[in-house]
Amino acid sequence: MKKRGEIWWINFDPSVGQEVSKKRPAIVVSNDVSNKYLKRYQVVPLSTQVNKLYPSETLIKVKRKDNKAVADQLTTVSELRFMEKIGKVTNGELKEIERIIRLQLDLLK
């Protein structure tokens, strides 16, 4: 079972249009009850292009390297897309990821 806050390599291909593409890390953000029973997960993809941060993005470390979580690419993926677990975000990073998801989905009111 994949758990909330874990970072996994995920194969996002094939993608369409401006959807996130290729193999890249992503953070599992779906809740662990759903994760236990369903064969799909909500994830926030990561990018190494950290020179500019938009409001729906936040910096996190993956193996001591800067990445950014991209909440505007929040998506649901099949467990068949998961390739390899590579880490876990800190509690502080997870709280910041939750904040940018709420911002992206206009849930901050």
ZIRA-V944371 format. One record per residue. N is the residue number from 1. OMEGA is omega in radians with two decimals (* if undefined). D_LAST is the distance of its C-alpha to the last C-alpha in Angstrom with 2 decimals. Layout:
BEGIN
n;omega;d_last
N;OMEGA;D_LAST
N;OMEGA;D_LAST
END
This chain:
BEGIN
n;omega;d_last
1;3.03;32.93
2;-3.10;30.34
3;3.10;27.78
4;3.12;24.18
5;3.11;24.35
6;3.10;27.78
7;-3.09;28.75
8;2.87;31.15
9;-3.12;33.15
10;3.07;32.25
11;-3.11;34.26
12;3.13;31.89
13;0.03;34.91
14;3.08;35.52
15;-3.13;32.48
16;3.06;32.02
17;-3.08;30.96
18;3.06;28.25
19;3.06;27.42
20;-3.07;27.89
21;3.10;31.61
22;3.09;34.44
23;-3.13;34.61
24;3.08;31.94
25;3.05;30.12
26;-3.12;26.78
27;3.06;24.68
28;3.13;24.30
29;3.09;20.69
30;-3.07;21.34
31;-3.02;21.85
32;3.06;25.42
33;3.07;26.13
34;-3.12;25.64
35;-3.13;27.44
36;-2.99;30.37
37;-3.09;31.01
38;3.12;29.88
39;3.08;31.60
40;-3.02;28.52
41;2.98;25.77
42;-3.11;22.45
43;2.99;23.05
44;3.14;21.77
45;3.10;24.82
46;3.07;26.13
47;3.06;27.91
48;3.12;30.46
49;-2.98;29.78
50;-3.09;27.95
51;3.10;29.19
52;3.10;25.94
53;3.03;22.37
54;-3.09;19.58
55;-3.12;15.90
56;3.12;15.63
57;3.09;18.78
58;3.13;19.93
59;2.98;23.46
60;3.10;25.13
61;3.01;28.82
62;-3.09;30.97
63;3.09;34.50
64;3.11;34.08
65;3.12;33.12
66;3.01;29.96
67;2.99;27.87
68;3.02;24.40
69;-3.01;21.99
70;-3.05;20.88
71;3.12;17.64
72;3.05;18.19
73;3.06;21.33
74;-3.08;19.80
75;3.06;22.47
76;-3.14;24.43
77;3.06;28.02
78;3.05;31.10
79;3.13;32.66
80;3.12;35.65
81;-3.10;33.93
82;-3.08;33.72
83;-3.05;36.59
84;3.05;36.53
85;-3.12;34.35
86;3.11;34.21
87;-3.12;32.03
88;3.09;28.88
89;3.06;25.93
90;3.09;25.58
91;3.11;23.00
92;3.11;21.46
93;3.13;21.47
94;3.10;19.90
95;3.12;16.95
96;3.08;16.56
97;3.07;16.97
98;3.14;14.25
99;-3.11;11.88
100;3.04;13.22
101;3.11;13.01
102;3.10;9.26
103;-3.12;9.28
104;-3.09;12.05
105;3.13;10.64
106;-3.14;7.37
107;-3.08;5.65
108;-3.07;3.82
109;*;0.00
END
